[in-house]
Amino acid sequence: MTLDFGKNHWLLFGVSFFGFIALAYVVGIGPAIWVQNHTQPLPGSVAPTALETEGLKIYISEGCVYCHTQQVRPLKMDGVWGRPSAPGDYAYVRPVGVWQPYASAILGSERTGPDLSNVGARQASDVWQYLHLYNPRSVVEGSIMPAFPWLFDIKAAAGPNESVVPLPAHYAPATGVVVPDARGRALVAYLLSRRQVPIQGYGGAR
Amino acid sequence: MIDVISTTTVARPLAVPKTRVEPVADSDSRWVRLVFSYVGWATAWLLFGTLVGEYLGIKFVAPDIDHVSWLSFGKLRPVHTNTLFWGWSSLAMLGMALYVVPKTSRRQLFSFPLAYVSLVLINVSVGVGDVLLMNGINNGGQEYREYIWPVQAVFSIGVTLIAYNLIRTIAARGIDEIYISNWYIIGGLLWTIALLVIAYLPWYQQNGISETVIQGFYMHMGVGMWFTPIVLGLTYYTLPRLLNKPIYSYSLGVLAFWTQMVFYSMIGAHHFIFAPIPWWLQTVAIIFSVGMVVTLAAGTGNFLLTMRGSEHAIGRSYSLPFILAGVLAYFLFSFQGTVEAFRSLQALWHFTNYTVAHSHLTMYGFVGFLIWGTVYGLVPRMTGHEPSAVWVGVHFWFALVGYLLYSGALMIGGTMQGRNWISGSPFVDSVTDMLPYWLWRAVGGTLMFLSHLVFAYNVWSMRPRESAAIRAGVAASGAA
């Protein structure tokens, strides 16, 4: 039994494997446990409704997170998106299903489109959100966001409790009217729920 | 007999004459077929994954090109990244490891059937995972963790079986020393197995912030503790083998190994600078991102000093230029990662397309090129069939120019994006101003994709064929 890493494979591989796990505990698992135990919902925040949670699932499923952050940094240039994000903003982000037994990753890593932390306060109109989702270019010239027509139904006429998306002629289908389906309604409910809870001295939606 | 050469009739060859490989010594056809199966499947995933990438690049300049759910950007982006991670890069480097580990251990691979089981499991996980992603069924996670846990579990079993297979091979080695390549290869396998388990256990990822801490850790280690060590390990074999001289310093390789394990492990949180995760964790990540320069300098210096004095051999080889380009990219673009971790520069570049450029410079310019150098360097030595030097050259230049164009455009554009945001102009300006850069990115991406078609052709021309034909070919080229 030699203690030479170059000759004793069990020593070399054992130290590599368990050493890495120890390091992973220091900068991964340990801090994760700590923040999990020390994060509380912000005072005044409310738990998401069933519909909003359904909307979060659509948000994750459609991959919105690849172009939109929900993470306002404590930098001057991020001021347009709201107050700096706090850990408590994410306390209600919880696992959503058996295939997603983790909290959903919504902080994002790229801002090809705007930050959405406070979009419910910034664009509070559901009509605008539906128009934008059906085809973003119908309301924002120069947008490169994908259109999401599969979150809508095209019907001959709207039902009693359905609202028609008032599309400009150029984007409207040749016949029939466009109404959001259940998934589209859930997603918009989720987006409208993205309102930062005020923290005294740091701002937020009213 | 001397020809009189007239200045008017000099025939200029398209490529400088390249050295041919020596006659095949590794005649175990079972082994050759196994390694080639990995390379072949990897190449198929490369073509698929980069075709998807090409299409995604087009969507930036033509967002209404289709209105089909499973072709939408949000569904296809993880298909692109995961296919190229787990399908192409992983299978290609594992296939070459299945050659290098037995070779440097002077022992036959422990189990051939087991290695095929791993190949099937990894292929199944990538195939099923991609179909699920296109249907919007994902893990809810971010980059490189999008396959749902049953899919990634299948992948992990495949990787674990390869680790077992190779460790048994090394344990039964025919020499006293564990060659340095095997430190890196087994290190990468063991770290990644641990990493996948850590990333997919749910108990400490139950709210948005604890999940983010793990995501930062995972996202970096998925690259830095998997692709980096294993392709470096392959290079520690391929480079000395192709140059026919020993590695410059064994001890530098050992130093780089341990610093890789300690420093790289600490830097994951630099993906979430300014996020509401603990500030000390971000600072630790930045400090060790600087420490990483030690690893980079030791590794790159070792390779470059090994190459010193062999410039002619590199110019005469069709595989060594890939390795030279890959080694330089390793240093330059990992160092770029160090610089990007600084808070002052994160403020400018975070969330911009600069990050996309960085990930392509490293995964493509570093990992991809070292894999290609190893494949071109070693596969002909197994099968006895060489690709055409001209087509390898076309692959090299299309890939090199393509990725530099791609990344150059996104680095300039990304910097502009950041400056746009700082200046406080309307957000949509940062989108419309990017259009020319996205167009150049698509042009670079097209060159990259074309180079992969050439690579696939070259792989086909290196395929193992009947051994009698190989011997006849060797005899013929020996007589010429």
HADDOCK unambig.tbl for C-alpha pairs under 7 A between the chains (distance, minus, plus):
assign (segid A and resid 6 and name CA) (segid B and resid 177 and name CA) 5.57 0.50 0.50
assign (segid A and resid 6 and name CA) (segid B and resid 178 and name CA) 5.36 0.50 0.50
assign (segid A and resid 7 and name CA) (segid B and resid 176 and name CA) 6.05 0.50 0.50
assign (segid A and resid 7 and name CA) (segid B and resid 177 and name CA) 4.89 0.50 0.50
assign (segid A and resid 7 and name CA) (segid B and resid 178 and name CA) 5.79 0.50 0.50
assign (segid A and resid 9 and name CA) (segid B and resid 171 and name CA) 6.66 0.50 0.50
assign (segid A and resid 13 and name CA) (segid B and resid 187 and name CA) 6.88 0.50 0.50
assign (segid A and resid 16 and name CA) (segid B and resid 187 and name CA) 6.35 0.50 0.50
assign (segid A and resid 17 and name CA) (segid B and resid 190 and name CA) 5.77 0.50 0.50
assign (segid A and resid 17 and name CA) (segid B and resid 191 and name CA) 6.10 0.50 0.50
assign (segid A and resid 20 and name CA) (segid B and resid 191 and name CA) 6.55 0.50 0.50
assign (segid A and resid 20 and name CA) (segid B and resid 261 and name CA) 6.84 0.50 0.50
assign (segid A and resid 21 and name CA) (segid B and resid 194 and name CA) 6.82 0.50 0.50
assign (segid A and resid 23 and name CA) (segid B and resid 265 and name CA) 6.60 0.50 0.50
assign (segid A and resid 24 and name CA) (segid B and resid 265 and name CA) 6.87 0.50 0.50
assign (segid A and resid 27 and name CA) (segid B and resid 266 and name CA) 6.19 0.50 0.50
assign (segid A and resid 28 and name CA) (segid B and resid 213 and name CA) 6.31 0.50 0.50
assign (segid A and resid 28 and name CA) (segid B and resid 214 and name CA) 5.55 0.50 0.50
assign (segid A and resid 28 and name CA) (segid B and resid 217 and name CA) 5.92 0.50 0.50
assign (segid A and resid 29 and name CA) (segid B and resid 204 and name CA) 6.93 0.50 0.50
assign (segid A and resid 29 and name CA) (segid B and resid 214 and name CA) 6.94 0.50 0.50
assign (segid A and resid 32 and name CA) (segid B and resid 204 and name CA) 5.91 0.50 0.50
assign (segid A and resid 32 and name CA) (segid B and resid 210 and name CA) 4.42 0.50 0.50
assign (segid A and resid 32 and name CA) (segid B and resid 213 and name CA) 5.69 0.50 0.50
assign (segid A and resid 32 and name CA) (segid B and resid 214 and name CA) 6.62 0.50 0.50
assign (segid A and resid 33 and name CA) (segid B and resid 204 and name CA) 5.34 0.50 0.50
assign (segid A and resid 33 and name CA) (segid B and resid 210 and name CA) 6.81 0.50 0.50
assign (segid A and resid 35 and name CA) (segid B and resid 209 and name CA) 6.88 0.50 0.50
assign (segid A and resid 35 and name CA) (segid B and resid 210 and name CA) 5.81 0.50 0.50
assign (segid A and resid 36 and name CA) (segid B and resid 204 and name CA) 6.91 0.50 0.50
assign (segid A and resid 36 and name CA) (segid B and resid 207 and name CA) 6.47 0.50 0.50
assign (segid A and resid 36 and name CA) (segid B and resid 210 and name CA) 5.33 0.50 0.50
assign (segid A and resid 60 and name CA) (segid B and resid 140 and name CA) 5.79 0.50 0.50
assign (segid A and resid 61 and name CA) (segid B and resid 136 and name CA) 4.54 0.50 0.50
assign (segid A and resid 61 and name CA) (segid B and resid 137 and name CA) 6.14 0.50 0.50
assign (segid A and resid 61 and name CA) (segid B and resid 138 and name CA) 6.55 0.50 0.50
assign (segid A and resid 62 and name CA) (segid B and resid 74 and name CA) 5.43 0.50 0.50
assign (segid A and resid 62 and name CA) (segid B and resid 75 and name CA) 6.17 0.50 0.50
assign (segid A and resid 62 and name CA) (segid B and resid 136 and name CA) 6.08 0.50 0.50
assign (segid A and resid 63 and name CA) (segid B and resid 74 and name CA) 3.94 0.50 0.50
assign (segid A and resid 63 and name CA) (segid B and resid 75 and name CA) 5.99 0.50 0.50
assign (segid A and resid 64 and name CA) (segid B and resid 74 and name CA) 6.09 0.50 0.50
assign (segid A and resid 66 and name CA) (segid B and resid 74 and name CA) 6.58 0.50 0.50
assign (segid A and resid 71 and name CA) (segid B and resid 275 and name CA) 6.68 0.50 0.50
assign (segid A and resid 73 and name CA) (segid B and resid 274 and name CA) 5.47 0.50 0.50
assign (segid A and resid 73 and name CA) (segid B and resid 275 and name CA) 6.24 0.50 0.50
assign (segid A and resid 74 and name CA) (segid B and resid 274 and name CA) 6.73 0.50 0.50
assign (segid A and resid 77 and name CA) (segid B and resid 421 and name CA) 6.12 0.50 0.50
assign (segid A and resid 77 and name CA) (segid B and resid 422 and name CA) 5.03 0.50 0.50
assign (segid A and resid 77 and name CA) (segid B and resid 424 and name CA) 6.62 0.50 0.50
assign (segid A and resid 85 and name CA) (segid B and resid 276 and name CA) 6.36 0.50 0.50
assign (segid A and resid 86 and name CA) (segid B and resid 276 and name CA) 5.50 0.50 0.50
assign (segid A and resid 87 and name CA) (segid B and resid 209 and name CA) 6.17 0.50 0.50
assign (segid A and resid 87 and name CA) (segid B and resid 276 and name CA) 5.42 0.50 0.50
assign (segid A and resid 90 and name CA) (segid B and resid 207 and name CA) 6.56 0.50 0.50
assign (segid A and resid 90 and name CA) (segid B and resid 208 and name CA) 4.68 0.50 0.50
assign (segid A and resid 90 and name CA) (segid B and resid 209 and name CA) 6.23 0.50 0.50
assign (segid A and resid 91 and name CA) (segid B and resid 207 and name CA) 5.54 0.50 0.50
assign (segid A and resid 91 and name CA) (segid B and resid 208 and name CA) 6.13 0.50 0.50
assign (segid A and resid 92 and name CA) (segid B and resid 207 and name CA) 6.77 0.50 0.50
assign (segid A and resid 93 and name CA) (segid B and resid 207 and name CA) 5.33 0.50 0.50
assign (segid A and resid 93 and name CA) (segid B and resid 208 and name CA) 5.06 0.50 0.50
assign (segid A and resid 94 and name CA) (segid B and resid 206 and name CA) 5.70 0.50 0.50
assign (segid A and resid 94 and name CA) (segid B and resid 207 and name CA) 5.10 0.50 0.50
assign (segid A and resid 94 and name CA) (segid B and resid 208 and name CA) 6.82 0.50 0.50
assign (segid A and resid 95 and name CA) (segid B and resid 206 and name CA) 6.33 0.50 0.50
assign (segid A and resid 99 and name CA) (segid B and resid 139 and name CA) 6.18 0.50 0.50
assign (segid A and resid 99 and name CA) (segid B and resid 148 and name CA) 5.94 0.50 0.50
assign (segid A and resid 99 and name CA) (segid B and resid 149 and name CA) 6.91 0.50 0.50
assign (segid A and resid 100 and name CA) (segid B and resid 139 and name CA) 5.12 0.50 0.50
assign (segid A and resid 100 and name CA) (segid B and resid 140 and name CA) 5.74 0.50 0.50
assign (segid A and resid 101 and name CA) (segid B and resid 202 and name CA) 5.96 0.50 0.50
assign (segid A and resid 102 and name CA) (segid B and resid 202 and name CA) 5.48 0.50 0.50
assign (segid A and resid 102 and name CA) (segid B and resid 205 and name CA) 5.34 0.50 0.50
assign (segid A and resid 102 and name CA) (segid B and resid 206 and name CA) 5.53 0.50 0.50
assign (segid A and resid 102 and name CA) (segid B and resid 211 and name CA) 6.93 0.50 0.50
assign (segid A and resid 103 and name CA) (segid B and resid 205 and name CA) 6.06 0.50 0.50
assign (segid A and resid 103 and name CA) (segid B and resid 206 and name CA) 5.16 0.50 0.50
assign (segid A and resid 103 and name CA) (segid B and resid 207 and name CA) 5.05 0.50 0.50
assign (segid A and resid 103 and name CA) (segid B and resid 208 and name CA) 5.44 0.50 0.50
assign (segid A and resid 103 and name CA) (segid B and resid 211 and name CA) 6.04 0.50 0.50
assign (segid A and resid 104 and name CA) (segid B and resid 140 and name CA) 4.84 0.50 0.50
assign (segid A and resid 104 and name CA) (segid B and resid 141 and name CA) 5.92 0.50 0.50
assign (segid A and resid 104 and name CA) (segid B and resid 208 and name CA) 6.65 0.50 0.50
assign (segid A and resid 105 and name CA) (segid B and resid 140 and name CA) 6.12 0.50 0.50
assign (segid A and resid 105 and name CA) (segid B and resid 141 and name CA) 5.03 0.50 0.50
assign (segid A and resid 105 and name CA) (segid B and resid 142 and name CA) 5.84 0.50 0.50
assign (segid A and resid 105 and name CA) (segid B and resid 208 and name CA) 6.65 0.50 0.50
assign (segid A and resid 105 and name CA) (segid B and resid 211 and name CA) 6.94 0.50 0.50
assign (segid A and resid 105 and name CA) (segid B and resid 212 and name CA) 6.75 0.50 0.50
assign (segid A and resid 109 and name CA) (segid B and resid 351 and name CA) 5.55 0.50 0.50
assign (segid A and resid 110 and name CA) (segid B and resid 351 and name CA) 3.91 0.50 0.50
assign (segid A and resid 110 and name CA) (segid B and resid 352 and name CA) 6.05 0.50 0.50
assign (segid A and resid 111 and name CA) (segid B and resid 351 and name CA) 4.89 0.50 0.50
assign (segid A and resid 111 and name CA) (segid B and resid 352 and name CA) 6.26 0.50 0.50
assign (segid A and resid 142 and name CA) (segid B and resid 428 and name CA) 6.95 0.50 0.50
assign (segid A and resid 142 and name CA) (segid B and resid 432 and name CA) 6.00 0.50 0.50
assign (segid A and resid 143 and name CA) (segid B and resid 428 and name CA) 6.98 0.50 0.50
assign (segid A and resid 144 and name CA) (segid B and resid 60 and name CA) 6.38 0.50 0.50
assign (segid A and resid 144 and name CA) (segid B and resid 63 and name CA) 5.38 0.50 0.50
assign (segid A and resid 145 and name CA) (segid B and resid 63 and name CA) 6.63 0.50 0.50
assign (segid A and resid 146 and name CA) (segid B and resid 63 and name CA) 5.77 0.50 0.50
assign (segid A and resid 146 and name CA) (segid B and resid 64 and name CA) 6.92 0.50 0.50
assign (segid A and resid 146 and name CA) (segid B and resid 72 and name CA) 6.84 0.50 0.50
assign (segid A and resid 146 and name CA) (segid B and resid 73 and name CA) 6.91 0.50 0.50
assign (segid A and resid 147 and name CA) (segid B and resid 67 and name CA) 6.64 0.50 0.50
assign (segid A and resid 150 and name CA) (segid B and resid 69 and name CA) 6.64 0.50 0.50
